[in-house]
């Protein structure tokens, strides 16, 4: 086991609480309802083309004097940077939680805690037709999914008793191995499964177990001190943590079996909720735990264009509702902020 090693950038963070609004645009999007729908997945494949997925609430009438409702999937495509969206027909119970695109191929993870089924579905014609790659009852939940290419992917199932790593290859499903019960918060990158090792006395994590999905060999990295991980993301072969301990926010990464911690400098009092990476750009949706509003947590963006050497803190047009969100390769950050509205910022 290894203690946490630090790879702190040599330049300390600089304060730039940017009040300019010229980089931001908040707008109503044509084709997106202002009510009765919610969204869990947003991804852009270039500066213009993107997909938005989630669910709509459908009334099933009254049963024994009580109104009954169900969730049905909704999926949209934009070709003009999110200004207008067209609906893609898809008819499953649940909510679209992940969208994985490969040219004309779309792979979706569909599930919701209150629904009866979970699905992984695939379309080779951008949503004109769909096939089910995997389905299970409500006792199964998919904790992580990733496809390296359109015909091979891996996913982690949890049936409330055991967790397993499964592989999809050319529509064939294979169970590779059982995952230790104590491990949680999984992330699949390339041929490796990253799993958090919990600290049992609190909600923190004390390290990461890296399991090679091909041969089952494993390697553990232990943190110098445990901390709470709010989210995991990946870029290339690097895993990034949105995290904090009791006093400070953290952005930490693992690459080549080494732990690196970024210096947030004067912004360490902001706790990251989610991180977005492209090239040398790192964006974190952050909040100050001492600064909340009656309507909820107030968010800001913490931005670095030089791999964490310096940081800029920026206001959001809508600081409360920031999900789902994405950063595309043109370095345009986009998030849905409710009532059919989006907010976008160009990252220069």
C-alpha positions as CSV (number, residue, x, y, z in Angstrom):
1,X,0.0,0.0,0.0
2,X,1.1,3.5,-0.7
3,X,0.6,6.7,1.2
4,X,-0.7,9.8,-0.6
5,X,1.9,11.5,-2.7
6,X,1.4,15.1,-3.7
7,X,2.1,16.6,-7.1
8,X,1.2,20.2,-6.3
9,X,1.7,22.8,-9.1
10,X,4.5,25.2,-8.3
11,X,2.5,28.3,-8.8
12,X,0.0,29.0,-6.1
13,X,-3.6,29.8,-7.0
14,X,-4.5,33.4,-7.8
15,X,-7.7,35.1,-6.9
16,X,-9.9,36.4,-9.7
17,X,-13.5,36.6,-8.7
18,X,-14.8,37.4,-12.2
19,X,-17.9,39.6,-12.2
20,X,-18.1,39.9,-16.0
21,X,-21.1,38.4,-17.6
22,X,-20.0,38.7,-21.3
23,X,-18.7,35.1,-21.3
24,X,-22.1,33.8,-20.2
25,X,-25.4,33.2,-22.0
26,X,-28.6,32.1,-20.4
27,X,-31.4,31.2,-22.8
28,X,-34.6,29.3,-23.3
29,X,-34.2,26.3,-25.7
30,X,-36.8,25.6,-28.3
31,X,-38.3,22.1,-28.1
32,X,-37.6,21.7,-24.4
33,X,-40.8,21.7,-22.2
34,X,-40.8,24.2,-19.3
35,X,-42.4,21.7,-17.0
36,X,-43.2,18.0,-16.3
37,X,-39.7,16.8,-17.4
38,X,-36.4,16.4,-15.6
39,X,-33.0,15.5,-17.1
40,X,-30.0,13.4,-15.8
41,X,-27.7,13.3,-18.9
42,X,-26.2,15.9,-21.1
43,X,-23.4,15.4,-23.6
44,X,-22.0,17.3,-26.6
45,X,-19.9,15.5,-29.2
46,X,-18.8,18.8,-30.8
47,X,-19.5,22.5,-30.3
48,X,-22.9,22.2,-32.1
49,X,-24.2,18.6,-31.6
50,X,-25.4,17.3,-28.3
51,X,-27.9,14.9,-26.6
52,X,-30.1,15.5,-23.5
53,X,-31.8,12.6,-21.7
54,X,-34.1,12.2,-18.7
55,X,-37.7,11.4,-18.0
56,X,-41.2,12.8,-18.0
57,X,-43.9,12.2,-15.4
58,X,-47.0,10.6,-16.8
59,X,-50.3,10.4,-15.0
60,X,-51.8,6.9,-14.7
61,X,-55.1,8.0,-13.2
62,X,-56.5,7.2,-9.8
63,X,-56.2,3.9,-8.0
64,X,-58.1,3.6,-4.7
65,X,-58.6,7.4,-4.7
66,X,-54.9,8.2,-5.1
67,X,-53.3,9.6,-8.2
68,X,-50.7,7.3,-9.8
69,X,-47.8,8.4,-11.9
70,X,-45.0,6.8,-13.9
71,X,-41.7,7.9,-15.4
72,X,-41.1,7.5,-19.1
73,X,-37.8,8.2,-20.9
74,X,-37.2,11.4,-23.0
75,X,-34.3,12.0,-25.4
76,X,-33.4,15.1,-27.4
77,X,-30.8,16.1,-30.0
78,X,-29.4,19.5,-30.8
79,X,-27.4,20.6,-33.8
80,X,-27.1,24.3,-32.9
81,X,-25.3,24.4,-29.5
82,X,-28.5,23.8,-27.5
83,X,-30.6,26.6,-28.8
84,X,-33.2,24.2,-30.3
85,X,-33.8,20.5,-29.7
86,X,-35.6,17.7,-31.6
87,X,-37.2,14.7,-29.8
88,X,-35.8,11.2,-30.5
89,X,-38.5,8.6,-30.0
90,X,-37.7,6.1,-27.2
91,X,-40.3,4.3,-25.1
92,X,-39.0,2.8,-21.9
93,X,-40.0,3.2,-18.2
94,X,-37.4,5.0,-16.2
95,X,-34.9,7.8,-16.8
96,X,-32.0,8.1,-19.1
97,X,-29.0,8.4,-16.8
98,X,-26.1,8.0,-19.2
99,X,-25.6,8.7,-22.9
100,X,-22.6,7.2,-24.7
101,X,-22.2,8.3,-28.3
102,X,-20.2,6.7,-31.1
103,X,-20.8,8.4,-34.5
104,X,-24.3,7.2,-35.4
105,X,-24.4,4.8,-32.5
106,X,-26.0,5.8,-29.2
107,X,-25.8,3.6,-26.0
108,X,-28.1,4.6,-23.1
109,X,-28.4,3.5,-19.5
110,X,-32.0,3.7,-18.4
111,X,-33.0,3.3,-14.7
112,X,-34.7,4.9,-11.8
113,X,-35.0,3.8,-8.2
114,X,-38.8,3.8,-8.3
115,X,-39.2,1.9,-11.6
116,X,-39.5,-1.8,-12.1
117,X,-36.7,-2.3,-14.6
118,X,-33.2,-1.3,-15.7
119,X,-32.1,-1.3,-19.3
120,X,-29.0,-0.8,-21.4
121,X,-30.1,0.0,-24.9
122,X,-28.4,0.7,-28.2
123,X,-29.2,2.4,-31.5
124,X,-27.0,2.2,-34.6
125,X,-29.1,4.8,-36.5
126,X,-29.2,7.7,-34.0
127,X,-32.4,6.7,-32.4
128,X,-34.5,5.5,-35.3
129,X,-34.5,1.9,-33.9
130,X,-33.4,0.5,-30.5
131,X,-32.2,-2.9,-29.2
132,X,-32.0,-4.0,-25.6
133,X,-28.4,-5.1,-24.7
134,X,-29.2,-5.8,-21.0
135,X,-32.3,-5.7,-18.8
136,X,-33.0,-6.6,-15.2
137,X,-35.7,-6.2,-12.5
138,X,-35.8,-3.3,-10.0
139,X,-33.7,-5.4,-7.5
140,X,-30.7,-4.7,-9.7
141,X,-29.1,-1.2,-10.0
142,X,-26.2,-0.3,-12.4
143,X,-23.5,1.6,-10.5
144,X,-21.1,2.3,-13.3
145,X,-21.0,1.8,-17.1
146,X,-18.4,2.5,-19.8
147,X,-17.9,1.5,-23.4
148,X,-14.5,1.6,-25.0
149,X,-16.1,1.3,-28.4
150,X,-19.6,0.6,-29.7
151,X,-19.4,-3.2,-29.5
152,X,-17.7,-3.7,-26.1
153,X,-18.5,-2.3,-22.8
154,X,-18.4,-3.0,-19.0
155,X,-20.8,-2.3,-16.2
156,X,-21.1,-2.8,-12.5
157,X,-24.4,-4.3,-11.1
158,X,-25.6,-4.1,-7.5
159,X,-28.6,-6.3,-6.3
160,X,-28.4,-5.0,-2.7
161,X,-26.6,-8.2,-1.7
162,X,-23.7,-8.5,-4.1
163,X,-21.9,-6.5,-6.8
164,X,-20.6,-7.9,-10.1
165,X,-18.5,-6.7,-13.0
166,X,-20.1,-7.6,-16.4
167,X,-19.0,-7.3,-19.9
168,X,-21.0,-6.7,-23.1
169,X,-19.2,-7.9,-26.2
170,X,-21.1,-8.0,-29.5
171,X,-24.4,-8.3,-27.6
172,X,-23.0,-11.2,-25.5
173,X,-23.1,-10.7,-21.7
174,X,-20.4,-12.2,-19.5
175,X,-20.0,-12.0,-15.7
176,X,-16.3,-11.4,-15.1
177,X,-16.0,-11.4,-11.3
178,X,-17.7,-10.5,-8.0
179,X,-16.7,-7.2,-6.4
180,X,-15.9,-7.1,-2.7
181,X,-18.9,-6.0,-0.7
182,X,-17.2,-3.1,1.1
183,X,-16.0,-1.4,-2.1
184,X,-18.2,1.4,-3.6
185,X,-18.3,4.4,-6.0
186,X,-16.8,2.6,-9.0
187,X,-15.3,4.1,-12.1
188,X,-14.2,2.2,-15.2
189,X,-11.3,3.6,-17.2
190,X,-9.8,1.6,-20.1
191,X,-9.1,-1.9,-18.7
192,X,-9.2,-0.9,-15.0
193,X,-12.0,-0.8,-12.4
194,X,-11.4,1.9,-9.8
195,X,-13.3,1.4,-6.5
196,X,-13.3,3.6,-3.4
197,X,-12.3,1.9,-0.1
198,X,-14.7,3.3,2.6
199,X,-13.7,4.5,6.0
200,X,-16.3,2.6,8.1
201,X,-16.5,5.1,11.0
202,X,-17.7,8.0,8.7
203,X,-18.8,8.6,5.1
204,X,-15.3,9.2,3.9
205,X,-13.0,7.1,1.7
206,X,-9.6,6.1,2.8
207,X,-8.2,4.9,-0.6
208,X,-8.8,3.4,-4.0
209,X,-8.6,-0.2,-5.2
210,X,-7.6,-0.6,-8.9
211,X,-8.6,-3.9,-10.4
212,X,-7.5,-5.0,-13.9
213,X,-10.6,-6.2,-15.6
214,X,-8.7,-8.6,-17.9
215,X,-6.8,-10.7,-15.4
216,X,-8.3,-9.7,-12.0
217,X,-5.1,-8.4,-10.5
218,X,-5.5,-5.6,-8.0
219,X,-3.5,-2.7,-6.6
220,X,-4.4,-0.4,-3.6
221,X,-3.6,3.2,-3.2
222,X,-4.3,4.7,0.3
223,X,-4.8,8.4,1.0
224,X,-2.7,10.1,3.6
225,X,-5.9,11.1,5.3
226,X,-9.5,10.0,4.5
227,X,-11.9,12.5,2.9
228,X,-15.4,12.6,1.4
229,X,-15.6,12.1,-2.4
230,X,-18.7,13.7,-3.9
231,X,-18.0,12.7,-7.5
232,X,-15.7,10.8,-9.8
233,X,-14.9,11.7,-13.4
234,X,-12.2,10.6,-15.9
235,X,-10.3,12.1,-18.8
236,X,-8.0,9.9,-20.8
237,X,-6.5,7.4,-18.4
238,X,-6.7,9.7,-15.4
239,X,-9.4,9.6,-12.6
240,X,-10.4,12.8,-10.9
241,X,-12.1,13.2,-7.5
242,X,-14.4,16.0,-6.4
243,X,-13.8,15.9,-2.7
244,X,-13.4,17.7,0.6
245,X,-12.5,17.0,4.2
246,X,-14.0,18.9,7.2
247,X,-12.2,22.1,6.4
248,X,-11.2,22.3,2.7
249,X,-12.2,21.4,-0.8
250,X,-10.0,19.0,-2.8
251,X,-9.4,18.1,-6.4
252,X,-7.4,15.0,-6.6
253,X,-6.4,12.7,-9.4
254,X,-4.9,9.2,-10.0
255,X,-2.7,8.5,-13.0
256,X,-0.2,5.7,-13.4
257,X,-1.0,4.4,-9.9
258,X,0.0,7.8,-8.3
259,X,-2.2,10.2,-6.4
260,X,-1.9,13.8,-7.3
261,X,-3.5,16.7,-5.4
262,X,-4.1,20.1,-6.9
263,X,-3.5,23.3,-4.9
264,X,-6.7,25.3,-4.7
265,X,-4.9,28.1,-2.8
266,X,-7.3,30.8,-1.7
267,X,-10.2,28.9,-3.0
268,X,-9.9,25.9,-0.8
269,X,-12.9,27.0,1.2
270,X,-15.0,26.0,-1.8
271,X,-16.1,22.4,-2.0
272,X,-16.2,20.8,-5.5
273,X,-19.4,18.9,-6.4
274,X,-18.5,17.9,-10.0
275,X,-15.4,18.2,-12.2
276,X,-15.1,18.6,-16.0
277,X,-11.9,18.1,-17.9
278,X,-10.7,18.8,-21.4
279,X,-7.0,19.0,-22.3
280,X,-5.4,21.5,-19.8
281,X,-8.8,22.9,-18.7
282,X,-10.3,21.9,-15.4
283,X,-13.7,23.2,-14.3
284,X,-15.4,22.4,-11.0
285,X,-18.9,23.3,-9.9
286,X,-18.2,24.4,-6.3
287,X,-20.0,25.8,-3.3
288,X,-19.0,27.4,0.0
289,X,-20.6,25.5,2.8
290,X,-21.0,28.7,4.8
291,X,-22.9,30.4,2.0
292,X,-26.3,29.0,1.2
293,X,-29.6,30.5,0.1
294,X,-33.2,29.8,1.1
295,X,-33.7,28.1,-2.3
296,X,-30.7,25.8,-1.9
297,X,-26.9,25.6,-2.3
298,X,-25.4,28.5,-4.2
299,X,-22.8,27.4,-6.8
300,X,-19.9,29.0,-8.6
301,X,-17.4,27.8,-11.2
302,X,-13.8,27.2,-10.4
303,X,-11.8,27.3,-13.6
304,X,-8.2,26.6,-14.6
305,X,-6.8,26.6,-18.1
306,X,-3.3,25.5,-17.2
307,X,-3.9,22.1,-15.4
308,X,-4.5,23.6,-12.0
309,X,-1.5,26.0,-11.7
310,X,-3.9,29.0,-11.4
311,X,-7.6,29.3,-10.8
312,X,-10.4,31.7,-11.5
313,X,-13.7,31.9,-9.6
314,X,-16.7,32.8,-11.7
315,X,-20.3,33.5,-10.9
316,X,-23.1,31.5,-12.6
317,X,-26.2,33.2,-14.1
318,X,-28.3,30.6,-12.2
319,X,-26.2,29.5,-9.2
320,X,-28.7,27.0,-7.7
321,X,-29.6,24.7,-10.6
322,X,-26.5,23.4,-12.4
323,X,-27.3,19.8,-13.5
324,X,-26.9,18.1,-15.8
325,X,-23.8,19.8,-17.2
326,X,-21.0,19.1,-19.7
327,X,-17.8,20.6,-21.2
328,X,-17.2,19.9,-24.9
329,X,-14.0,19.9,-26.9
330,X,-14.5,23.5,-27.9
331,X,-14.3,24.4,-24.2
332,X,-17.9,25.5,-23.9
333,X,-19.4,24.7,-20.5
334,X,-23.2,24.0,-20.7
335,X,-25.6,23.2,-17.9
336,X,-29.4,22.8,-17.7
337,X,-30.9,25.1,-15.1
338,X,-34.6,24.3,-15.1
339,X,-37.8,25.5,-16.8
340,X,-36.4,24.7,-20.3
341,X,-33.4,27.0,-19.8
342,X,-29.7,26.5,-20.3
343,X,-26.6,28.5,-19.3
344,X,-23.4,28.4,-21.3
345,X,-19.9,29.9,-20.8
346,X,-17.0,29.9,-23.2
347,X,-13.8,29.0,-21.5
348,X,-10.9,31.1,-22.8
